[in-house]
């Protein structure tokens, strides 16, 4: 069956799957449900998806009535917004993620390491409440991966969080240096900050208060509270 071929069944599961289950579509919908509306920001949430395929999937979702475009007032730039039908997919996406976290072996998921996606997810879920009110810059370094993706900076200012892959030039309040696998395990709720620090896989240098509260401000994946049952 080709990608666009119909299942040829009247069953609502089949009809829904024809829209939702084409490759990358669920992840694009995930990004939209997280509040992303701009094309370039969507690309950051699905970094391994080609721009042409992303454009294609967005057009398919618009045709299906899952999203609509809204002019921004800037030439050539639109916001991609969920319709009521798109919003109703929230429960589907969250249920799928919860199932994956509970039943897919964690060692398999930890093979799919992606620093850009990890840091982008951390940016949007970070809780600035435990951090100082002044601007705070946190430098993450993953020395074992390619140089182009080793360094990342989270800049928290006035409650807003920005992610930089190039040094923003601010003074660093906390350095987080360690294994990408360890940081991903913390983010997914499969480990925690103190455990990885004690194991020597994560090293924290800088403001002690920010370091102590890292488990709180990190925010964690929306699925981190799900108990992984696959290993059992």
matplotlib code that plots the C-alpha trace (Angstrom):
import matplotlib.pyplot as plt

x = [0.0, 1.4, 1.6, -1.6, -3.6, -6.8, -7.3, -10.6, -12.5, -15.4, -14.1, -13.4, -10.0, -9.0, -10.2, -8.4, -5.2, -5.2, -4.7, -2.8, -0.5, 1.5, 5.2, 6.1, 2.5, 2.1, 5.3, 4.2, 0.8, 2.8, 4.7, 1.5, -0.1, 3.0, 2.2, 4.5, 3.0, 5.9, 7.5, 11.1, 10.1, 8.3, 11.5, 13.4, 11.0, 11.4, 15.0, 15.4, 12.4, 13.2, 11.6, 9.8, 8.2, 7.2, 5.5, 3.7, 2.5, 1.2, -0.7, -2.2, -3.3, -4.8, -6.7, -8.0, -9.3, -6.8, -5.0, -5.6, -3.1, -3.3, -1.5, 1.1, 1.4, 4.9, 5.4, 5.4, 5.1, 2.0, 1.0, -0.1, -3.0, -5.0, -8.7, -11.2, -10.5, -6.8, -7.2, -9.1, -5.9, -4.3, -5.6, -4.5, -1.0, -0.7, -2.0, 0.4, 3.3, 2.2, 1.9, 5.4, 7.0, 5.3, 5.8, 8.7, 12.0, 13.9, 17.2, 15.8, 14.5, 17.9, 19.5, 17.6, 19.7, 19.2, 20.7, 18.8, 15.4, 16.3, 17.3, 14.3, 12.0, 13.9, 13.5, 9.7, 9.1, 11.7, 10.1, 11.8, 10.2, 13.1, 15.7, 16.9, 14.8, 17.7, 18.8, 20.2, 22.4, 23.0, 25.6, 25.1, 28.0, 28.0, 31.6, 31.2, 29.2, 30.2, 31.6, 28.8, 26.2, 28.2, 27.3, 23.9, 22.8, 19.5, 18.9, 16.1, 15.1, 11.9, 10.3, 11.1, 13.4, 15.5, 17.7, 21.0, 23.3, 25.8, 27.3, 25.0, 27.9, 26.4, 28.1, 27.4, 25.6, 25.8, 27.8, 26.2, 28.7, 28.2, 26.7, 23.9, 22.5, 22.5, 20.8, 18.2, 17.5, 17.0, 14.6, 12.6, 12.3, 14.3, 17.0, 17.4, 20.0, 21.5, 21.9, 23.7, 25.9, 26.8, 27.6, 29.9, 28.0, 26.8, 29.0, 27.6, 29.8, 28.7, 25.9, 25.2, 21.6, 20.8, 22.6, 20.7, 17.3, 18.1, 15.7, 12.9, 13.6, 14.4, 10.7, 11.1, 9.2, 5.4, 5.7, 8.4, 5.9, 4.8, 6.2, 8.2, 6.9, 8.7, 11.7, 9.5]
y = [0.0, 3.4, 6.2, 7.8, 4.7, 4.2, 1.2, 0.8, 0.3, 2.3, 1.7, 5.0, 3.6, 3.1, 6.5, 8.2, 6.3, 7.4, 11.0, 10.5, 7.6, 8.7, 9.0, 12.1, 13.3, 12.3, 14.2, 17.3, 17.2, 16.7, 20.0, 21.9, 20.6, 21.9, 25.4, 25.6, 27.6, 28.8, 26.6, 27.1, 26.2, 23.1, 22.1, 22.4, 19.9, 17.4, 18.1, 15.0, 15.8, 17.5, 21.0, 19.8, 16.8, 19.1, 21.4, 18.5, 17.1, 20.6, 20.9, 17.4, 18.3, 21.6, 19.7, 17.2, 20.0, 19.4, 22.8, 26.2, 28.9, 32.4, 35.4, 37.0, 40.3, 39.3, 38.5, 34.8, 33.8, 32.2, 30.6, 27.0, 26.6, 23.6, 23.4, 21.9, 18.5, 19.0, 19.8, 16.6, 14.7, 15.8, 12.8, 10.5, 11.9, 11.9, 8.3, 7.2, 8.8, 7.3, 3.9, 4.2, 5.3, 2.5, -0.4, 0.3, -0.9, 2.2, 0.9, 1.0, 4.6, 5.7, 4.6, 7.4, 10.3, 13.7, 16.7, 19.3, 17.7, 17.1, 20.8, 22.1, 20.0, 21.2, 24.8, 24.6, 22.7, 24.4, 26.0, 29.3, 29.6, 28.2, 30.3, 33.8, 36.7, 38.2, 36.8, 33.3, 31.4, 27.7, 26.1, 22.4, 20.5, 17.0, 16.2, 12.8, 13.9, 15.8, 19.3, 21.1, 19.8, 19.7, 23.1, 24.5, 27.5, 28.1, 31.8, 32.5, 36.2, 37.6, 34.2, 33.6, 30.8, 30.9, 28.2, 29.0, 26.8, 29.6, 31.3, 34.2, 36.1, 36.2, 35.2, 31.6, 30.9, 27.1, 24.7, 21.3, 18.9, 15.2, 12.4, 13.0, 9.6, 10.5, 13.8, 12.1, 9.6, 12.4, 14.2, 11.0, 10.3, 7.1, 8.6, 11.9, 14.6, 13.5, 9.9, 10.9, 13.5, 10.8, 8.4, 10.9, 11.1, 14.7, 17.4, 20.7, 23.8, 27.2, 28.7, 26.1, 27.2, 26.7, 23.4, 22.2, 23.1, 21.6, 18.7, 21.2, 23.8, 21.2, 20.5, 17.0, 15.3, 15.3, 11.5, 11.4, 10.4, 7.3, 4.2, 2.2, -1.4, -2.9, -3.9, -5.8]
z = [0.0, -0.9, 1.6, 0.3, -0.4, 1.5, 3.8, 2.0, 5.3, 6.7, 10.2, 12.0, 13.2, 9.6, 8.6, 11.5, 10.8, 7.2, 8.5, 11.7, 11.0, 8.0, 8.8, 11.0, 11.2, 14.9, 15.8, 13.9, 15.7, 19.0, 18.3, 17.5, 20.7, 22.6, 21.3, 18.4, 15.5, 13.3, 10.5, 11.7, 15.3, 14.1, 12.3, 15.6, 17.2, 14.3, 13.4, 11.2, 9.1, 5.8, 5.2, 2.1, 3.9, 6.8, 4.3, 2.7, 6.1, 7.1, 3.8, 4.4, 7.9, 6.7, 4.0, 6.6, 8.8, 11.6, 11.3, 9.7, 8.8, 10.2, 8.7, 10.9, 9.1, 8.0, 4.3, 3.7, 7.3, 8.8, 12.1, 12.0, 14.4, 15.5, 14.8, 17.2, 15.5, 16.0, 19.7, 20.1, 19.1, 22.4, 24.3, 21.4, 21.4, 25.2, 25.4, 22.8, 24.6, 27.9, 26.4, 24.8, 28.1, 30.1, 27.7, 25.3, 26.8, 28.1, 26.8, 23.3, 23.6, 25.0, 21.8, 19.9, 21.4, 19.8, 21.6, 19.6, 20.4, 24.0, 24.5, 22.6, 24.8, 27.9, 26.8, 26.6, 29.8, 32.0, 35.2, 35.9, 39.3, 41.4, 39.5, 40.5, 39.2, 37.3, 33.9, 34.3, 31.7, 31.9, 29.7, 28.8, 27.2, 25.9, 25.2, 23.7, 20.6, 17.5, 18.1, 16.2, 18.7, 21.9, 23.4, 24.2, 26.3, 28.1, 28.8, 31.3, 31.6, 33.0, 33.0, 29.3, 28.2, 25.1, 23.6, 21.9, 20.0, 19.7, 22.8, 23.6, 25.3, 28.8, 32.0, 32.9, 36.1, 35.9, 33.7, 33.1, 31.6, 31.0, 29.0, 26.6, 27.5, 31.2, 30.6, 28.4, 31.1, 33.7, 31.3, 30.6, 34.4, 34.1, 36.4, 38.4, 38.8, 42.1, 40.9, 37.8, 39.7, 42.2, 39.4, 37.8, 34.5, 35.1, 36.5, 37.8, 38.3, 39.3, 41.4, 44.1, 44.6, 40.9, 40.9, 44.0, 42.4, 39.0, 39.4, 40.1, 37.3, 34.7, 34.3, 32.8, 30.0, 30.3, 30.4, 33.1, 35.8, 33.9, 35.4, 32.8, 32.9, 29.9, 31.9, 34.3]

ax = plt.figure().add_subplot(projection="3d")
ax.plot(x, y, z, "-o")
ax.set_aspect("equal")
plt.show()
